[in-house]
């Protein structure tokens, strides 16, 4: 800029000040892009070389890991489930946050802030503060998320007992109820065995009614010794309460109710149970809210309330996205319905959750999901097996889910035909494996009666309870 006489308004001192300012800003931007580069060119070169080497090794490791993850999902599952790796990563992120912040402060020092004019000094301080807080804050937040995941793994998957697949399948008992972890005085509200192909993830859901009576326990178990002629003391969902009242029979058990229930499930189905998971239904709604809701086909008005209390409203029919509160009532409502219709709706919720929760949704809502899951589930799945089941869940996503429910009209719950149940379980698994012929023509449920929100009736059976394709039946 020139005045009217053509002479420059900027003196040599002004130009030197601008150079110093640009240099100071450049040093901080260099630290943002290549930590240590500012020290390498204008400060302690030894520090600069160490920082750059760490940055290059870290960048290379991240690129290699991301590349491997694109082709091998197991890499990601291993990283997010291994508590040793998570502990190391958390510590590394915290060190990186501190180290990077120190490099920013040193770059600001190298820029000789006291030699800058007041306005330039304020701008340099502002930029340095923004960069330092942004980078260090992001890394510390990342360390926090890693810590959440590590705590989740340590809290949720504390068992160390690993069991292998039985006949090529993992059988996981899913128990649902209003109780929390360790509160087995309350009866499980639902019992389902998820039989998962160890190679493909293809899943068969085998549901057992809570009101089944006179069933045998697996041979050789302590419960079979107590009830050699079958359980006649209560319904199936009362086994856990009975075991809780007789804990002296389970001296080495941490969860007598669970163990006794497993003995019953194995005796009824003929399957060997690998692991169990107890789902607190009240906590389930928090998980649904954490993933943003779940879309379900509501075929008839579903009452909200009941179960001994007043009905306060209805979930109206239609294909709609439900929040956690409404999804919970969709799954558990029994007013104007029956247990078997409710079992059918619960399977539809399981199918929707499996197919609608994407990895992207899980990442976006990671902390909420971890918090909800910790309050919702107790399980004996060991941490070392989590990556395996995550991979199987990915494999199962998009595949058909088969269902078999041991309910009327096929099974008389008061006097179940155990030989028939064993045969039906084997047939359902064989059809899912593709080793048994499928029905000549799948039954069409178009125009069928809808009872309690589920296609079918107590007399004819509910479509979602007996299906080779659960998604189509829902």
C-alpha positions in Angstrom: 0.0 0.0 0.0 1.3 3.5 -0.9 0.4 7.0 0.2 -0.3 9.9 -2.3 3.4 10.6 -2.7 4.0 6.9 -3.8 6.0 6.0 -0.7 5.2 2.7 1.2 3.3 3.0 4.5 4.9 -0.3 5.7 8.4 0.1 7.2 11.1 -2.5 7.2 10.1 -3.2 10.8 6.5 -3.9 9.7 7.6 -6.3 7.0 9.9 -8.1 9.5 7.0 -8.4 12.0 4.7 -10.0 9.3 7.5 -12.5 8.4 7.8 -13.4 12.1 4.0 -13.8 12.4 3.8 -16.0 9.3 6.7 -18.1 10.6 5.0 -18.6 14.0 1.7 -19.6 12.3 3.5 -21.9 9.9 5.3 -23.7 12.8 2.0 -24.4 14.5 0.3 -25.7 11.3 3.4 -27.8 10.6 2.9 -29.4 14.1 -0.7 -30.1 13.2 0.1 -31.9 10.0 3.5 -33.5 10.9 4.1 -33.4 14.7 7.8 -32.8 15.3 8.4 -31.0 12.0 8.6 -27.6 13.7 11.2 -28.8 16.1 13.1 -30.5 13.2 13.5 -27.2 11.2 13.7 -24.6 14.0 14.1 -26.2 17.4 15.4 -29.3 19.1 16.1 -31.7 16.2 16.4 -34.7 18.4 12.8 -34.2 19.7 11.6 -33.5 16.2 13.1 -36.8 14.8 11.6 -38.8 17.7 8.1 -37.2 17.2 8.2 -37.7 13.4 9.2 -41.3 13.7 6.4 -42.0 16.2 4.0 -40.2 13.9 5.1 -42.3 10.9 5.0 -45.6 12.7 1.5 -44.7 14.1 0.3 -43.7 10.7 1.6 -46.8 9.0 0.0 -49.0 11.7 -3.3 -47.3 11.3 -3.3 -47.7 7.5 -2.3 -51.4 7.7 -5.0 -52.0 10.4 -7.7 -50.2 8.3 -6.6 -52.1 5.2 -6.8 -55.4 7.0 -10.2 -54.5 8.5 -11.6 -53.9 5.0 -11.0 -57.5 4.1 -11.0 -59.2 7.5 -13.7 -58.1 9.9 -12.1 -60.4 12.5 -9.3 -57.9 12.9 -11.7 -55.2 14.1 -13.6 -57.6 16.3 -10.4 -58.7 17.9 -9.3 -55.1 18.6 -12.6 -54.0 20.2 -12.9 -57.2 22.4 -9.3 -57.7 23.6 -8.9 -55.9 26.9 -5.1 -56.0 26.8 -5.1 -54.3 23.4 -7.8 -51.8 24.5 -5.8 -51.0 27.7 -2.7 -50.3 25.6 -4.6 -48.2 23.0 -6.2 -46.1 25.8 -2.8 -45.4 27.4 -1.3 -44.6 23.9 -4.0 -42.1 23.1 -3.6 -40.4 26.4 0.2 -40.1 25.9 -0.4 -38.9 22.3 -2.7 -36.2 23.6 -0.1 -34.9 26.1 2.8 -35.2 23.7 1.0 -33.4 20.9 -0.1 -30.6 23.2 3.5 -30.2 24.4 4.7 -30.0 20.7 2.2 -27.3 20.0 3.4 -25.3 23.0 7.0 -25.8 22.0 6.1 -24.7 18.4 4.5 -21.5 19.9 7.7 -20.9 21.9 10.0 -21.4 18.8 7.8 -18.8 17.0 9.2 -16.2 19.5 5.8 -14.8 20.6 7.3 -12.0 22.6 8.8 -10.5 19.4 5.3 -10.3 17.8 3.1 -7.3 17.9 0.1 -7.3 20.2 -2.5 -8.2 17.4 -0.2 -10.9 16.0 0.6 -12.3 19.4 -3.2 -12.6 20.2 -3.8 -14.4 16.9 -0.9 -16.8 17.5 -2.1 -17.5 21.0 -5.7 -18.1 19.8 -4.6 -20.4 17.0 -2.3 -22.4 19.3 -5.1 -22.7 21.9 -7.6 -23.9 19.3 -5.2 -26.5 17.8 -3.9 -27.7 21.1 -7.4 -28.1 22.7 -8.9 -29.6 19.5 -6.2 -32.2 18.9 -5.7 -33.1 22.6 -9.4 -33.1 23.3 -10.1 -35.4 20.4 -7.5 -37.9 21.5 -8.6 -37.8 25.1 -12.2 -38.4 24.0 -11.0 -41.3 22.0 -9.2 -42.6 25.0 -12.5 -42.2 27.0 -14.4 -44.3 24.4 -11.7 -47.0 24.4 -11.9 -47.0 28.2 -15.7 -47.4 28.0 -15.3 -50.4 25.7 -12.7 -51.9 28.0 -14.8 -51.5 31.1 -17.8 -52.9 29.2 -15.8 -56.0 28.2 -14.4 -56.5 31.8 -17.8 -56.1 33.4 -19.9 -58.0 30.9 -17.7 -60.8 29.8 -15.9 -61.8 33.0 -16.1 -65.6 32.5 -13.1 -67.5 31.3 -14.6 -70.9 30.5 -14.6 -71.5 26.8 -16.6 -74.3 25.2 -16.4 -75.5 21.6 -19.2 -76.0 19.1 -21.5 -79.0 19.4 -22.1 -80.8 16.1 -21.0 -77.6 14.3 -23.3 -75.2 16.2 -23.1 -72.9 19.2 -26.2 -73.1 21.4 -26.8 -69.9 23.4 -29.7 -69.8 25.9 -31.4 -66.3 25.9 -33.4 -65.6 29.1 -35.6 -62.6 29.4 -37.1 -61.2 32.6 -37.6 -58.1 34.8 -34.7 -59.1 37.0 -31.2 -57.7 36.9 -27.9 -59.5 37.0 -27.8 -61.9 39.9 -31.4 -61.4 40.9 -32.7 -64.9 40.2 -35.5 -64.8 42.7 -37.6 -63.5 39.8 -38.8 -65.9 37.1 -37.5 -65.6 33.5 -40.2 -64.2 31.3 -39.0 -65.9 28.1 -36.6 -68.7 27.2 -35.1 -69.1 23.7 -32.2 -71.1 22.5 -30.3 -69.5 19.6 -28.6 -72.4 17.7 -25.9 -70.8 15.6 -24.0 -72.5 12.8 -20.3 -72.1 13.8 -19.3 -71.5 10.1 -22.1 -69.5 8.5 -23.9 -67.9 11.4 -27.3 -69.3 10.2 -29.5 -69.2 13.2 -32.5 -71.2 14.5 -34.4 -69.8 17.4 -36.0 -72.5 19.5 -38.5 -71.0 22.0 -39.8 -72.7 25.1 -43.1 -71.7 26.8 -42.7 -70.6 30.4 -45.8 -72.7 31.4 -44.3 -76.1 30.3 -44.7 -78.8 33.0 -43.6 -82.4 33.7 -40.5 -82.2 31.6 -37.2 -84.1 32.2 -33.8 -82.7 33.1 -30.7 -83.7 31.2 -29.4 -87.1 32.4 -26.8 -87.1 35.1 -27.6 -83.6 36.4 -28.4 -82.7 40.0 -31.9 -81.7 39.0 -32.5 -85.0 37.2 -31.6 -86.7 40.5 -34.1 -84.6 42.4 -36.8 -85.1 39.8 -36.2 -88.5 38.1 -39.8 -88.6 36.8 -39.9 -85.0 35.5 -40.3 -81.6 37.1 -43.8 -81.5 38.8 -43.1 -78.8 41.3 -43.9 -75.8 39.1 -43.8 -74.5 35.5 -40.5 -74.3 33.5 -40.0 -70.6 34.5 -40.2 -71.7 38.1 -37.0 -73.9 37.9 -34.8 -70.9 38.7 -36.8 -70.0 41.7 -36.7 -73.6 43.0 -32.9 -73.7 42.5 -32.6 -70.4 44.3 -34.4 -71.9 47.3 -32.2 -75.0 47.3 -28.7 -73.5 46.7 -27.0 -76.2 48.8 -27.5 -78.5 45.8 -25.2 -76.2 43.7 -22.2 -75.6 45.9 -19.9 -74.5 43.1 -22.4 -72.5 41.1 -22.4 -68.7 40.9 -25.9 -68.7 39.3 -27.9 -71.8 40.6 -31.1 -70.6 38.8 -29.4 -70.3 35.5 -27.6 -73.7 35.8 -30.8 -75.4 36.8 -32.7 -73.8 33.9 -30.0 -75.0 31.5 -30.4 -78.6 32.8 -34.1 -78.3 32.0 -33.5 -76.8 28.5 -31.0 -79.5 27.6 -33.3 -82.2 28.8 -36.2 -80.8 26.8 -34.5 -79.9 23.5 -31.7 -82.5 23.5 -29.2 -79.7 22.7 -26.0 -79.0 24.7 -25.9 -75.4 25.8 -22.7 -73.5 25.3 -23.4 -70.2 26.9 -26.3 -68.2 28.4 -27.3 -64.5 28.4 -29.9 -63.0 30.7 -31.7 -59.9 29.3 -33.3 -57.5 31.7 -36.4 -56.4 29.7 -36.6 -53.1 31.5 -33.1 -52.3 30.4 -33.9 -53.5 26.9 -35.8 -50.3 26.1 -32.6 -48.3 26.7 -30.8 -50.3 24.1 -33.5 -49.7 21.6 -33.4 -46.0 22.3 -29.6 -46.1 22.0 -29.8 -47.4 18.4 -32.5 -44.9 17.4 -35.5 -47.2 17.5 -36.5 -50.3 15.6 -39.0 -50.7 12.7 -41.7 -53.3 13.2 -44.9 -54.4 11.4 -47.6 -53.7 13.9 -50.5 -55.8 12.6 -53.1 -54.9 15.3 -53.4 -52.4 18.2 -50.9 -53.5 20.9 -51.9 -52.4 24.5 -49.4 -50.4 26.5 -49.9 -51.5 30.1 -51.9 -54.4 31.5 -50.1 -57.3 33.2 -52.1 -56.5 36.3 -52.1 -52.7 35.7 -54.4 -50.4 33.7 -53.9 -50.2 29.9 -52.8 -46.6 29.2 -52.9 -46.6 25.5 -52.2 -48.6 22.3 -49.5 -48.9 19.7 -51.4 -48.3 16.5 -51.1 -50.7 13.4 -48.8 -50.0 10.6 -45.1 -50.4 9.7 -43.6 -47.9 12.1 -40.4 -47.1 13.9 -40.9 -47.7 17.6 -38.9 -46.3 20.5 -37.6 -48.4 23.4 -40.8 -48.0 25.5 -43.1 -49.1 22.7 -40.8 -51.9 21.5 -40.8 -53.3 25.0 -44.6 -53.4 25.1 -44.8 -54.8 21.6 -42.6 -57.7 22.8 -44.3 -58.3 26.2 -48.0 -57.2 25.9 -50.3 -60.0 26.9 -53.6 -58.1 27.5 -56.2 -59.5 25.1 -53.7 -62.0 23.8 -51.9 -65.1 25.0 -48.4 -66.2 25.8 -47.8 -67.8 22.4 -48.8 -64.7 20.4 -46.4 -62.8 22.6 -43.6 -65.3 21.9 -44.2 -64.7 18.2 -43.9 -61.0 18.6 -40.7 -61.4 20.6 -39.1 -63.3 17.7 -40.1 -60.5 15.3 -38.3 -58.0 17.6 -35.1 -60.3 17.6 -35.2 -60.5 13.8 -35.6 -56.7 13.4 -32.8 -55.9 15.9 -30.4 -58.3 14.1 -31.1 -57.0 10.6 -31.5 -53.3 11.4 -28.6 -52.5 13.7 -25.7 -51.7 11.2 -22.1 -51.3 12.2 -22.4 -47.6 11.3 -25.3 -47.2 13.8 -23.3 -49.1 16.4 -20.3 -46.8 16.0 -22.3 -43.6 16.1 -24.1 -44.6 19.3 -21.2 -46.6 20.8 -21.2 -45.1 24.3 -25.0 -45.3 24.7 -25.1 -48.9 23.5 -22.3 -49.9 25.8 -24.0 -48.3 28.8 -27.4 -49.8 28.0 -25.9 -53.2 27.4 -24.0 -53.2 30.7 -27.3 -52.6 32.5 -29.3 -55.0 30.3 -27.3 -58.2 30.0 -25.5 -60.6 32.2 -23.8 -63.6 30.5 -21.2 -66.3 30.8 -19.8 -65.7 27.3 -16.0 -65.2 27.9 -14.3 -62.1 26.5 -12.1 -64.3 24.3 -15.1 -65.5 22.4 -16.8 -62.1 21.8 -15.0 -61.5 18.5 -16.2 -64.9 17.3 -19.8 -64.2 18.0 -19.5 -60.7 16.5 -18.3 -62.2 13.3 -21.1 -64.8 13.4 -23.6 -62.0 13.9 -22.3 -60.2 10.8 -22.5 -63.5 8.9 -26.1 -64.0 10.1 -27.1 -60.5 9.1 -29.3 -60.7 6.0 -29.7 -64.4 6.2 -33.1 -66.1 7.0 -33.7 -66.9 10.6 -35.6 -70.1 11.3 -37.9 -70.5 14.3 -39.3 -73.5 16.2 -41.6 -72.9 19.2 -42.5 -75.8 21.5 -46.1 -74.7 21.9 -49.6 -75.7 21.1 -51.0 -77.1 18.8 -47.8 -79.1 18.2 -46.8 -79.6 21.8 -49.1 -80.0 24.8 -47.3 -78.0 27.4 -48.8 -79.8 30.4 -47.5 -83.2 29.2 -44.8 -82.5 26.5 -43.8 -85.3 24.1 -40.0 -85.1 24.6 -39.3 -87.6 21.7 -41.4 -85.4 19.4 -39.6 -82.3 20.6 -36.1 -83.8 20.0 -37.2 -84.8 16.5 -38.6 -81.4 15.7 -35.5 -79.7 16.9 -33.3 -81.9 14.7 -35.5 -81.3 11.7 -35.5 -77.5 12.1 -31.7 -77.4 12.4 -31.3 -79.8 9.5 -33.5 -77.6 7.3 -31.5 -74.5 8.2 -28.3 -76.4 7.4 -29.7 -77.5 4.1 -29.3 -81.2 5.0 -33.1 -81.9 5.1 -35.8 -81.4 2.4 -37.8 -78.3 2.9 -41.6 -78.4 2.8 -43.0 -78.8 -0.7 -44.6 -75.4 -0.5 -44.3 -72.8 2.2 -47.6 -71.9 3.8 -49.0 -68.5 2.8 -50.2 -66.4 5.7 -51.9 -63.8 3.4 -55.3 -63.1 4.8 -54.7 -65.2 7.9 -56.3 -64.3 11.2 -54.3 -61.8 13.4 -54.5 -62.6 17.1 -52.8 -60.4 19.7 -50.8 -58.7 17.0 -49.4 -61.9 15.5 -50.4 -63.8 12.4 -52.3 -66.9 13.3 -54.2 -68.1 16.3 -53.9 -70.3 19.4 -55.7 -73.1 17.5 -53.8 -73.0 14.3 -50.5 -71.7 15.6 -48.6 -68.5 15.0 -46.6 -67.9 11.8 -43.5 -66.4 13.6 -43.3 -69.4 16.0 -42.8 -72.0 13.3 -41.0 -70.5 10.3 -38.0 -71.2 8.0 -38.0 -67.5 7.2 -38.8 -65.4 10.3 -38.6 -62.1 8.4 -41.4 -63.2 6.0 -43.6 -64.3 8.9 -43.3 -61.0 10.7 
